[in-house]
Amino acid sequence: MSVSILGSRESGQNIRDTNVRAVQAVANIVKSSLGPNGLDKMLVDEIGDVVISNDGATILRSLEVQHPAAKVLVELSRLQDQEVGDGTTSVVIVAAELLKRANDLVKYKIHPTTIIAGFRLAMKESIQYIKDYLSVKTESLGKDAILNVAKTSLNSKLIGAESDHFASMIVNCVEAVGVMGASKEMKYPIKSIKVLKCIGQSAKESVHLNGFALMTGRTAQGMPTSIKNARIACLDFNLNKFKLQMGAQVLVNDAKNLEKIRLRELEITKERIEKVLKAGANVIFATKAIDDFALKYFVEAGAIAVRRVDKKDIRKIAKQCGAEVLITLMNNEGEEVFNESSLGSAEEVSEERLGDNDFIFIKGMKHSSSQTLILRGANEFMLDEIERSVHDAICVVKRVLESKSVVVGGGAVETALSIYLDSFARTLGSKEQLAISEFAESLLVIPKTLAINAAQDACDLLAKLKMYHSASQNSSDEKKQEYKYVGLDLANGKVRNNLKAGVLEPTISKIKSLKFATEAAISILRIDDLIELAPKPEKERDGH
């Protein structure tokens, strides 16, 4: 007796083949964007908005993926972006290759459970091998190591040509926001780094500001452009003409009193402003509007007033300059007062013009560790891509500064792991040996793709890499031990010692991408049945 299902069912090898095809299709989209010679993708959505990028997470986020297995890869790249910030393309390519090879093993009548056990063992061994033999402590490499990590991340992006300029800016930024954590370890909260975009000039004109910047200008031209020893007030209420609350009624018997009411409404706002200015405030940030009639009081007092500041920004300013964000001037007795203790301080607040935009710069704040990067570029698409590139590099530098550990890039880690796992597999006498061998082969997809994207002979370069890494692992000679740092030199189509060349990546990036790729491949490999329920038919409506 069979059970009927309202829908379709696909099981066994068919569903595995379908899942592999879907995952390969997603991986093939981002494959050509890997590495320093990777190409960009242009994505146009249904309303015509254009995104030009070679960042794996951005590309996959912009796609509307329907297939459930392919959605796992989209989530995978998002997770890598969230956890590490870089390596989003390689994690997807490795996961797709693992799944493809696992599917081939299933066709040879090896049970998925055996393959999963083999993959998990290979992942565990790989991570241990990276930590023990391939990672290098940054203390032994000096400050240049941090710069080289940022350059390696930027080289595969649009701003690769200006990587020196951006790398030094980013490293200075991240180091400046460092704070000592509760466990006596340095933490680098990258939320303290504000990135602003300004159209015009070349990317090389981008600047780093030691302080906080707002993409807005003074509210009136008569205000000073710069104030030294600024006393800052942060207001989260209107400085418009006073209005009674909704629902309040005022009955006027004499028409002469109407004018008095209007004047009093103006005076209430004037009194509030005077209280703020009398307390010593000479820079006022307000989240809401400031009426035009009120501006003259600030101009006469020689103060700078800025209206409609974003609430997130005003909270950051208040925290760093020691001010208090006030939602009203009312105290517990019902009187309106402004205390001097609510003011914050900064060495200088000034307005400067960059491109077509005015910027307010706040420098030397009381508790400041805030940094600002102002990015310049020819057009919006370029600026968006520069912002994504800078974000990736900031995340990578943060990870290296916190973990103090790097690995060599350019396919060196993947090749070393491949050689190690291949010899490790031969020490096992169970079926997991085949799964570990396939895991080892899958890792070589990274150096292979890097070489193909750089228009080099992948087979030749891969053979040389394997030779050096095999010599490194099978020899006790110290000179040959150095071969474990040999990776690809894509510009010249050769192999070289990438540790000396400064091609470095965070160790945590490699470890997490291996973990995430393996777990994603395993979660898709476990699927052996797909049941799609048909939508319920709508009842026909009669014509009444």
Backbone torsions as a table, in degrees:
resi	resn	phi	psi	omega
1	MET	NA	129.7	-178.5
2	SER	-107.3	151.5	179.5
3	VAL	-102.2	127.4	-179.3
4	SER	-87.5	143.2	-179.5
5	ILE	-119.0	133.5	177.3
6	LEU	-77.5	85.8	-177.2
7	GLY	152.7	-162.0	-179.1
8	SER	-117.5	150.0	179.0
9	ARG	-130.3	132.5	178.6
10	GLU	-129.0	128.5	-175.6
11	SER	-140.8	172.6	176.3
12	GLY	69.0	-140.9	-174.5
13	GLN	-66.4	-30.3	-179.0
14	ASN	-59.0	-46.9	-177.3
15	ILE	-68.7	-34.6	178.0
16	ARG	-64.4	-44.1	178.9
17	ASP	-61.2	-41.6	179.7
18	THR	-63.2	-44.7	-179.7
19	ASN	-62.7	-42.3	-179.8
20	VAL	-63.3	-42.1	179.6
21	ARG	-62.8	-42.1	-179.1
22	ALA	-64.8	-43.8	-178.6
23	VAL	-67.2	-40.7	177.9
24	GLN	-62.8	-38.6	-179.8
25	ALA	-61.7	-42.1	179.1
26	VAL	-67.1	-44.7	-179.1
27	ALA	-63.0	-36.9	-178.9
28	ASN	-65.9	-27.2	178.6
29	ILE	-64.3	-43.5	-174.7
30	VAL	-93.5	-10.3	-174.1
31	LYS	-56.6	-43.5	-174.9
32	SER	-75.9	-3.7	179.5
33	SER	-100.4	8.8	-178.6
34	LEU	-82.2	138.0	170.9
35	GLY	89.8	177.6	-176.1
36	PRO	-67.6	-20.0	179.1
37	ASN	-106.8	14.6	-179.3
38	GLY	-65.5	151.1	-178.0
39	LEU	-97.6	159.3	-178.7
40	ASP	-91.2	160.4	176.2
41	LYS	-115.8	142.2	174.0
42	MET	-107.9	122.0	-177.7
43	LEU	-117.3	126.4	-179.3
44	VAL	-118.4	123.8	-178.6
45	ASP	-88.4	-175.8	-171.8
46	GLU	-67.4	-21.1	178.7
47	ILE	-100.9	7.1	174.5
48	GLY	92.9	3.9	176.6
49	ASP	-69.7	136.1	-174.9
50	VAL	-108.7	136.0	172.3
51	VAL	-124.3	125.9	176.1
52	ILE	-115.3	117.9	-175.2
53	SER	-157.4	158.1	168.3
54	ASN	-122.8	19.0	176.9
55	ASP	-86.0	120.1	-174.4
56	GLY	-53.8	-45.8	-177.6
57	ALA	-63.9	-40.5	-179.3
58	THR	-66.1	-43.1	-179.5
59	ILE	-61.4	-50.0	-176.0
60	LEU	-69.9	-31.1	178.0
61	ARG	-67.4	-30.5	-177.7
62	SER	-80.3	-15.2	-179.6
63	LEU	-84.5	143.5	173.8
64	GLU	-97.2	89.0	-175.9
65	VAL	-84.7	129.2	-178.2
66	GLN	-95.5	-37.7	-173.2
67	HIS	-68.0	131.3	-176.9
68	PRO	-61.2	-36.6	-180.0
69	ALA	-69.9	-37.7	178.9
70	ALA	-67.6	-30.4	178.2
71	LYS	-63.0	-31.1	178.0
72	VAL	-59.9	-40.0	179.7
73	LEU	-68.5	-36.9	178.3
74	VAL	-63.2	-43.8	177.3
75	GLU	-63.8	-36.2	-179.7
76	LEU	-61.4	-47.0	-179.4
77	SER	-67.2	-35.2	178.2
78	ARG	-64.8	-40.2	179.3
79	LEU	-64.9	-43.5	178.9
80	GLN	-62.6	-39.6	179.6
81	ASP	-64.8	-39.3	-179.0
82	GLN	-70.5	-42.7	-174.2
83	GLU	-80.0	-41.8	-174.3
84	VAL	-116.2	-41.4	-179.3
85	GLY	100.6	-20.1	-179.7
86	ASP	-139.2	167.2	178.5
87	GLY	84.7	20.3	-176.0
88	THR	-73.5	-30.1	179.7
89	THR	-75.8	-47.0	-175.7
90	SER	-64.3	-33.9	-178.2
91	VAL	-65.9	-36.1	179.2
92	VAL	-70.8	-42.1	-178.4
93	ILE	-64.7	-43.0	-179.9
94	VAL	-64.9	-43.6	-179.8
95	ALA	-60.7	-42.8	-179.4
96	ALA	-65.9	-39.9	-179.7
97	GLU	-68.3	-40.7	177.3
98	LEU	-59.4	-44.2	-177.9
99	LEU	-66.7	-39.8	-180.0
100	LYS	-62.9	-45.0	-178.3
101	ARG	-71.3	-34.2	177.0
102	ALA	-64.3	-39.5	179.3
103	ASN	-64.8	-37.5	176.7
104	ASP	-63.0	-37.3	178.8
105	LEU	-67.4	-37.2	178.6
106	VAL	-62.7	-36.0	178.6
107	LYS	-65.3	-26.0	177.1
108	TYR	-88.7	21.7	174.3
109	LYS	67.0	31.5	172.7
110	ILE	-99.6	129.0	-173.0
111	HIS	-68.2	140.2	179.3
112	PRO	-53.8	-34.3	-180.0
113	THR	-61.8	-39.6	178.2
114	THR	-64.7	-41.7	-179.2
115	ILE	-64.8	-43.6	-179.5
116	ILE	-61.3	-43.5	178.3
117	ALA	-61.5	-41.8	178.7
118	GLY	-63.6	-43.8	179.6
119	PHE	-62.9	-41.9	-178.6
120	ARG	-65.3	-40.2	179.0
121	LEU	-65.5	-42.5	179.0
122	ALA	-62.8	-41.4	179.6
123	MET	-62.6	-45.1	-179.1
124	LYS	-61.7	-45.8	179.2
125	GLU	-63.3	-40.4	-179.1
126	SER	-61.5	-46.7	-177.5
127	ILE	-63.9	-41.5	178.9
128	GLN	-64.3	-40.1	-178.9
129	TYR	-66.8	-39.4	177.7
130	ILE	-61.0	-48.4	-177.1
131	LYS	-64.0	-38.9	-174.4
132	ASP	-82.3	-38.1	-169.7
133	TYR	-119.9	-28.8	-171.1
134	LEU	-101.4	-22.8	-178.1
135	SER	-79.3	149.6	-178.8
136	VAL	-126.3	133.2	178.8
137	LYS	-75.0	137.3	-176.1
138	THR	-68.2	-23.6	179.0
139	GLU	-59.1	-34.4	-177.6
140	SER	-77.2	-11.8	-175.4
141	LEU	-106.9	-15.5	179.6
142	GLY	82.7	-176.1	-174.8
143	LYS	-66.1	-27.2	-179.3
144	ASP	-58.8	-27.3	-179.1
145	ALA	-60.3	-42.8	-179.0
146	ILE	-65.8	-42.4	177.7
147	LEU	-61.1	-43.0	-178.3
148	ASN	-66.2	-33.2	176.7
149	VAL	-63.0	-45.2	179.1
150	ALA	-64.3	-41.6	179.5
151	LYS	-63.1	-42.1	-179.7
152	THR	-60.4	-41.4	179.2
153	SER	-66.3	-41.0	-176.0
154	LEU	-76.8	-25.6	-176.6
155	ASN	-61.7	-26.8	-179.0
156	SER	-89.3	7.3	-175.9
157	LYS	-110.1	179.4	-179.6
158	LEU	-59.6	-34.0	-175.5
159	ILE	-95.4	25.9	-179.7
160	GLY	-55.8	-34.9	-177.8
161	ALA	-67.5	-29.9	179.6
162	GLU	-103.1	25.9	-173.3
163	SER	-61.5	-32.8	179.2
164	ASP	-60.8	-47.7	-177.9
165	HIS	-63.2	-49.1	-177.2
166	PHE	-69.7	-38.6	-177.6
167	ALA	-60.4	-45.5	-178.4
168	SER	-66.7	-37.8	177.6
169	MET	-62.3	-46.0	-176.1
170	ILE	-66.5	-43.8	-179.8
171	VAL	-63.1	-43.6	178.2
172	ASN	-61.1	-40.9	179.3
173	CYS	-60.9	-52.4	-174.4
174	VAL	-66.9	-40.6	179.6
175	GLU	-64.5	-33.1	-178.1
176	ALA	-70.7	-26.1	-177.9
177	VAL	-90.9	4.8	-177.9
178	GLY	-64.7	135.4	176.1
179	VAL	-132.5	151.2	179.4
180	MET	-79.1	122.2	-179.1
181	GLY	-79.3	178.4	-178.7
182	ALA	-64.9	-30.1	-178.2
183	SER	-91.1	22.6	178.8
184	LYS	62.3	24.2	176.8
185	GLU	-114.4	146.9	-179.5
186	MET	-72.9	134.0	174.7
187	LYS	-118.3	148.3	-177.1
188	TYR	-124.6	87.8	-178.5
189	PRO	-73.8	103.8	-173.4
190	ILE	-73.4	-5.5	174.3
191	LYS	-68.1	-18.6	178.5
192	SER	-76.3	-6.6	178.7
193	ILE	-99.4	117.4	-179.8
194	LYS	-99.2	130.0	-179.9
195	VAL	-111.8	120.6	178.6
196	LEU	-114.6	149.0	-178.7
197	LYS	-115.0	137.9	-179.1
198	CYS	-140.3	115.7	-176.6
199	ILE	-70.4	137.2	178.0
200	GLY	126.1	149.5	-178.9
201	GLN	63.1	-175.7	-175.9
202	SER	-94.6	166.7	-179.0
203	ALA	-59.0	-28.7	-176.9
204	LYS	-69.7	-15.6	179.0
205	GLU	-82.8	0.3	177.8
206	SER	-59.5	142.7	-174.8
207	VAL	-126.1	155.0	177.2
208	HIS	-111.7	127.8	-179.2
209	LEU	-115.9	128.4	176.8
210	ASN	-84.0	84.0	-176.2
211	GLY	159.4	-163.6	-176.6
212	PHE	-113.5	142.0	179.9
213	ALA	-129.3	144.5	175.6
214	LEU	-121.0	136.7	-179.0
215	MET	-86.7	69.2	-179.6
216	THR	-158.2	171.9	-178.3
217	GLY	-124.2	-178.4	174.7
218	ARG	-62.4	154.2	-177.2
219	THR	-78.9	-25.6	179.0
220	ALA	-136.5	147.3	-176.4
221	GLN	-69.2	-24.8	-178.1
222	GLY	-73.9	-11.2	-179.4
223	MET	-73.5	151.7	178.5
224	PRO	-65.1	152.0	179.6
225	THR	-85.9	-16.2	-179.1
226	SER	-148.1	138.3	176.9
227	ILE	-131.9	122.6	176.0
228	LYS	-87.1	154.2	-177.5
229	ASN	49.0	56.3	-174.9
230	ALA	-71.3	140.0	172.0
231	ARG	-111.7	117.0	-165.9
232	ILE	-106.6	130.0	174.1
233	ALA	-111.3	134.9	179.6
234	CYS	-115.5	113.5	-174.4
235	LEU	-115.1	132.7	179.0
236	ASP	-113.9	45.3	176.0
237	PHE	-147.7	168.4	-177.6
238	ASN	-72.7	142.6	168.0
239	LEU	-115.7	40.1	174.8
240	ASN	-86.6	176.4	174.5
241	LYS	-58.6	132.0	-175.0
242	PHE	-61.0	135.2	176.1
243	LYS	-128.5	144.6	176.3
244	LEU	-69.2	156.0	179.2
245	GLN	-62.5	155.2	177.4
246	MET	-59.5	136.9	176.6
247	GLY	96.0	-15.5	179.1
248	ALA	-81.4	135.5	-178.9
249	GLN	-117.8	140.5	176.0
250	VAL	-122.2	119.8	178.1
251	LEU	-96.5	122.3	-177.8
252	VAL	-111.9	123.0	180.0
253	ASN	-88.6	-33.1	-176.7
254	ASP	-112.7	128.7	-177.1
255	ALA	-62.5	-26.4	-179.9
256	LYS	-64.6	-31.1	-179.1
257	ASN	-69.9	-19.8	-178.7
258	LEU	-62.4	-41.7	179.3
259	GLU	-66.9	-37.4	178.3
260	LYS	-62.9	-37.7	178.3
261	ILE	-63.5	-43.4	180.0
262	ARG	-61.2	-44.6	179.8
263	LEU	-63.9	-40.2	-180.0
264	ARG	-63.5	-37.2	178.2
265	GLU	-59.7	-39.4	178.2
266	LEU	-69.4	-40.2	-176.5
267	GLU	-66.5	-33.5	179.9
268	ILE	-59.8	-46.4	178.6
269	THR	-64.8	-39.9	-179.8
270	LYS	-61.8	-43.0	-179.7
271	GLU	-62.7	-40.1	178.5
272	ARG	-61.2	-44.8	-179.0
273	ILE	-64.2	-42.1	-178.8
274	GLU	-63.8	-36.6	178.4
275	LYS	-63.1	-41.2	179.8
276	VAL	-66.4	-43.7	-177.6
277	LEU	-70.6	-36.5	180.0
278	LYS	-65.3	-30.2	179.5
279	ALA	-69.8	-9.6	176.7
280	GLY	108.7	6.0	-179.8
281	ALA	-70.4	132.0	173.0
282	ASN	-123.5	-0.3	172.4
283	VAL	-134.9	123.6	-176.7
284	ILE	-122.4	122.9	174.1
285	PHE	-108.8	125.3	179.3
286	ALA	-122.4	139.5	-179.7
287	THR	-80.6	-18.4	-176.7
288	LYS	-116.5	-163.1	-172.3
289	ALA	-77.5	155.3	169.3
290	ILE	-125.0	121.3	-176.5
291	ASP	-64.5	151.6	-178.4
292	ASP	-62.2	-36.9	-178.4
293	PHE	-66.0	-26.6	-177.2
294	ALA	-78.1	-19.2	-175.3
295	LEU	-64.4	-31.7	-176.3
296	LYS	-62.6	-30.6	180.0
297	TYR	-67.3	-37.4	177.8
298	PHE	-70.1	-40.5	-179.8
299	VAL	-62.9	-44.8	-179.5
300	GLU	-63.2	-33.8	-179.2
301	ALA	-82.6	-4.8	-178.9
302	GLY	68.2	34.2	-179.2
303	ALA	-107.6	158.4	174.3
304	ILE	-100.1	129.0	175.3
305	ALA	-120.3	134.6	179.5
306	VAL	-126.2	125.0	-177.5
307	ARG	-106.5	163.4	178.5
308	ARG	53.1	48.0	174.5
309	VAL	-80.9	138.9	179.8
310	ASP	-60.4	141.0	-175.7
311	LYS	-61.5	-37.4	178.4
312	LYS	-61.4	-43.0	-178.6
313	ASP	-65.8	-41.8	-176.4
314	ILE	-68.0	-32.5	177.1
315	ARG	-66.5	-41.5	178.9
316	LYS	-63.5	-44.0	-179.6
317	ILE	-61.2	-46.5	-178.0
318	ALA	-61.1	-42.6	-178.3
319	LYS	-64.1	-40.4	-173.0
320	GLN	-85.2	-25.5	179.8
321	CYS	-100.0	-2.4	176.6
322	GLY	84.4	18.6	180.0
323	ALA	-91.0	176.3	178.7
324	GLU	-121.9	132.3	177.7
325	VAL	-82.4	115.6	-176.5
326	LEU	-100.6	129.2	177.6
327	ILE	-95.0	-11.1	174.9
328	THR	-161.1	161.1	175.9
329	LEU	-94.9	-2.6	-176.0
330	MET	-70.0	133.1	175.0
331	ASN	-100.1	-172.9	-176.1
332	ASN	-65.1	-26.0	-179.5
333	GLU	-85.4	-1.2	179.7
334	GLY	87.1	9.9	178.0
335	GLU	-99.5	149.9	178.2
336	GLU	-90.6	115.3	178.6
337	VAL	-136.7	154.6	174.8
338	PHE	-128.8	113.9	-177.6
339	ASN	-87.0	147.1	179.3
340	GLU	-64.2	-26.1	-179.6
341	SER	-66.1	-16.8	179.1
342	SER	-80.9	-6.0	-177.9
343	LEU	-86.5	147.1	172.2
344	GLY	-106.7	174.2	-179.0
345	SER	-135.3	150.8	175.4
346	ALA	-148.7	154.8	-179.3
347	GLU	-67.0	-41.0	-177.9
348	GLU	-154.5	138.9	170.4
349	VAL	-122.8	124.2	-177.1
350	SER	-141.3	157.3	175.4
351	GLU	-108.3	130.9	176.7
352	GLU	-132.9	154.4	-178.8
353	ARG	-108.2	127.2	174.9
354	LEU	-126.3	122.9	-178.1
355	GLY	62.7	-129.0	-179.8
356	ASP	-97.1	4.7	-172.8
357	ASN	-117.8	149.2	172.9
358	ASP	-93.6	143.5	177.8
359	PHE	-128.1	139.1	171.9
360	ILE	-99.4	119.7	179.6
361	PHE	-103.8	129.1	177.4
362	ILE	-114.3	112.5	-175.0
363	LYS	-114.3	148.3	174.2
364	GLY	64.3	49.2	178.7
365	MET	-75.6	158.1	-172.7
366	LYS	-55.0	-55.5	-178.2
367	HIS	-109.3	31.9	-167.5
368	SER	-79.8	134.5	164.1
369	SER	-132.1	17.6	-174.2
370	SER	-75.9	140.7	178.4
371	GLN	-129.5	151.2	179.4
372	THR	-132.2	136.1	172.6
373	LEU	-112.9	124.3	176.3
374	ILE	-107.4	113.3	-175.2
375	LEU	-92.7	137.1	177.6
376	ARG	-114.6	149.1	179.3
377	GLY	-170.4	163.3	-173.2
378	ALA	-69.6	-36.3	-177.9
379	ASN	-149.1	176.1	-173.9
380	GLU	-63.8	-41.4	-178.4
381	PHE	-61.3	-43.0	-179.0
382	MET	-65.2	-42.5	-179.9
383	LEU	-63.9	-40.8	178.5
384	ASP	-61.4	-42.3	-179.1
385	GLU	-70.1	-37.3	176.5
386	ILE	-63.1	-41.2	-180.0
387	GLU	-61.6	-43.4	178.9
388	ARG	-63.8	-41.4	-179.8
389	SER	-63.7	-43.6	-179.4
390	VAL	-66.1	-39.9	178.9
391	HIS	-60.2	-45.3	178.8
392	ASP	-59.5	-45.6	-178.3
393	ALA	-65.8	-39.1	178.2
394	ILE	-60.9	-45.2	-179.8
395	CYS	-61.5	-42.3	-178.1
396	VAL	-65.0	-44.5	179.7
397	VAL	-63.6	-41.7	177.6
398	LYS	-57.7	-46.2	-178.4
399	ARG	-62.3	-40.6	-178.1
400	VAL	-69.7	-42.2	-179.7
401	LEU	-64.7	-33.7	-179.4
402	GLU	-80.6	-38.6	-176.9
403	SER	-91.3	-19.3	179.9
404	LYS	55.1	36.5	-177.7
405	SER	-146.7	135.9	179.0
406	VAL	-132.2	161.6	171.2
407	VAL	-124.6	165.7	-178.5
408	VAL	-84.0	138.5	-179.6
409	GLY	-93.7	-163.9	177.5
410	GLY	72.9	31.3	176.3
411	GLY	82.0	2.7	-176.8
412	ALA	-67.2	-45.7	-177.4
413	VAL	-64.4	-45.2	-177.8
414	GLU	-63.1	-41.0	-179.5
415	THR	-68.4	-42.2	179.4
416	ALA	-61.5	-43.6	179.3
417	LEU	-65.3	-38.5	-179.5
418	SER	-61.8	-45.9	179.3
419	ILE	-64.7	-43.4	-178.3
420	TYR	-64.5	-46.1	-176.7
421	LEU	-67.4	-33.6	179.1
422	ASP	-62.9	-43.7	179.4
423	SER	-74.9	-31.4	177.3
424	PHE	-65.9	-39.0	-178.8
425	ALA	-60.1	-35.6	-176.8
426	ARG	-72.0	-11.1	177.1
427	THR	-86.4	-7.2	-179.5
428	LEU	-97.6	144.4	179.7
429	GLY	-108.5	19.6	-178.3
430	SER	-115.9	178.1	-178.2
431	LYS	-67.1	-19.7	179.0
432	GLU	-59.6	-21.7	179.5
433	GLN	-53.0	-42.9	-177.8
434	LEU	-66.7	-41.4	-179.5
435	ALA	-64.7	-40.2	-179.5
436	ILE	-67.9	-38.2	177.3
437	SER	-62.2	-40.7	178.9
438	GLU	-68.7	-36.2	176.3
439	PHE	-60.4	-44.1	179.6
440	ALA	-60.6	-43.2	-179.9
441	GLU	-67.2	-37.2	-178.0
442	SER	-60.7	-36.4	-177.0
443	LEU	-63.9	-25.7	-178.4
444	LEU	-70.9	-7.1	178.8
445	VAL	-63.6	-27.0	-178.9
446	ILE	-69.5	-58.0	177.4
447	PRO	-59.3	-34.7	-179.9
448	LYS	-63.2	-47.0	-179.4
449	THR	-66.2	-39.3	178.2
450	LEU	-58.7	-43.8	-178.6
451	ALA	-68.1	-42.4	-179.3
452	ILE	-63.0	-43.5	-179.4
453	ASN	-65.6	-24.0	179.1
454	ALA	-93.0	10.3	179.5
455	ALA	59.8	37.5	178.1
456	GLN	-110.3	167.5	179.2
457	ASP	-79.0	103.5	-174.1
458	ALA	-64.9	-41.2	-176.9
459	CYS	-62.8	-44.6	-178.4
460	ASP	-64.3	-47.7	-178.4
461	LEU	-66.3	-38.4	-179.7
462	LEU	-66.0	-39.5	178.5
463	ALA	-62.2	-41.9	179.3
464	LYS	-66.1	-42.6	179.1
465	LEU	-59.6	-46.2	-179.2
466	LYS	-61.0	-40.5	-178.5
467	MET	-61.6	-47.9	-178.8
468	TYR	-64.4	-44.6	-176.7
469	HIS	-70.4	-33.0	176.7
470	SER	-66.2	-42.6	177.9
471	ALA	-62.7	-38.7	-179.4
472	SER	-63.8	-41.1	-174.9
473	GLN	-82.5	-20.1	-176.4
474	ASN	-107.4	13.5	-177.7
475	SER	-131.4	148.2	176.8
476	SER	-99.8	0.9	178.7
477	ASP	-68.8	129.2	-175.0
478	GLU	-62.2	-36.1	-179.7
479	LYS	-65.1	-41.3	-179.9
480	LYS	-72.7	-25.3	176.6
481	GLN	-61.2	-30.6	179.5
482	GLU	-66.1	-17.9	-178.4
483	TYR	-63.7	-15.0	179.8
484	LYS	-67.5	-12.8	177.5
485	TYR	-96.6	9.7	-177.8
486	VAL	-78.3	126.5	177.7
487	GLY	-137.8	-170.3	-175.3
488	LEU	-83.3	140.4	168.8
489	ASP	-111.1	92.7	-169.7
490	LEU	-72.7	-24.1	-179.2
491	ALA	-67.7	-36.7	-176.9
492	ASN	-107.6	-1.0	179.1
493	GLY	66.7	37.8	-179.0
494	LYS	-132.6	179.5	170.5
495	VAL	-110.3	153.0	-177.3
496	ARG	-155.6	171.1	175.0
497	ASN	-79.4	103.7	-174.6
498	ASN	-76.0	-13.2	175.5
499	LEU	-69.3	-43.1	178.1
500	LYS	-71.7	-31.6	-179.3
501	ALA	-77.5	-12.5	176.2
502	GLY	81.9	25.6	175.7
503	VAL	-92.8	96.3	-172.6
504	LEU	-126.7	148.9	177.5
505	GLU	-135.0	158.1	177.8
506	PRO	-67.5	139.5	178.0
507	THR	-59.6	-39.9	-177.3
508	ILE	-62.1	-31.3	179.2
509	SER	-63.7	-45.1	-179.9
510	LYS	-67.5	-44.0	-177.5
511	ILE	-63.5	-46.6	-177.9
512	LYS	-67.5	-38.8	-178.9
513	SER	-66.0	-36.6	176.1
514	LEU	-63.6	-45.2	179.6
515	LYS	-61.6	-50.8	-176.0
516	PHE	-64.6	-43.1	-178.6
517	ALA	-63.1	-42.9	-179.2
518	THR	-65.3	-45.5	-178.9
519	GLU	-64.0	-38.7	179.2
520	ALA	-65.6	-44.4	179.5
521	ALA	-62.3	-41.3	-179.5
522	ILE	-65.3	-43.5	-177.3
523	SER	-63.5	-33.0	177.6
524	ILE	-78.8	-35.6	-178.9
525	LEU	-65.4	-29.1	-178.5
526	ARG	-69.8	-17.2	-176.5
527	ILE	-76.3	124.8	175.1
528	ASP	-128.6	8.6	-179.4
529	ASP	-150.6	135.7	174.8
530	LEU	-128.3	118.3	178.8
531	ILE	-116.4	116.3	178.3
532	GLU	-106.1	118.6	-179.9
533	LEU	-81.3	136.3	178.9
534	ALA	-76.3	144.2	178.2
535	PRO	-64.7	145.5	-179.1
536	LYS	-66.6	135.2	179.8
537	PRO	-68.1	136.0	179.3
538	GLU	-75.9	141.9	178.9
539	LYS	-69.8	138.1	179.0
540	GLU	-71.3	132.4	178.0
541	ARG	-87.6	138.2	174.5
542	ASP	-78.6	164.1	-170.3
543	GLY	-74.8	4.9	-176.8
544	HIS	-89.7	NA	NA
